[in-house]
Amino acid sequence: MFKHIMVPVDLHMPASVKKALDVAADFAKNHSSRVTLVHVTDQQVKRGHTVGPSGDELADLASKMAAQTGARVEGLPVYSVDVGSEIDSILPRTAKELEVDLVVMGTHMPGILDYVFSSHASHLVLHSEASVFVVR
């Protein structure tokens, strides 16, 4: 059913990332899916790898998930000059470019501002061609 799963990963929000990774791991096991962990970063990216500690963290997450699921798991850093303002356009575009069937994304409980300004997860739900599973 789901051949390719994308998981947007914010390395600064480990609780929501962990939940999303657990859900994606279950989907990957049950559907023999491959998984791409996408980390949008303002750090320099060379040959598909982030230069610096976040690149190592992303590679470690991919390795652990591959060992846990037996699935093919890749880490993909995507460079952005301004992560906060560009992430809403980057995630749907990346999902389309990767031709994913499913995006599994962690999010936080909505605060008062989320009712005025939508979260990244709600923007992705509205603008992605793939199915989106949002995990709290």
Secondary structure, DSSP 8 states (H G I E B T S, - for coil): --SEEEEE--TT-HHHHHHHHHHHHHHHHHHT-EEEEEEEESS-EETTEESSHHHHHHHHHHHHHHHHH-S-EEEEEEE-SSHHHHHHHHHHHHHHHHT-SEEEEE-----GGGGTS--HHHHHHHH-SSEEEEE-
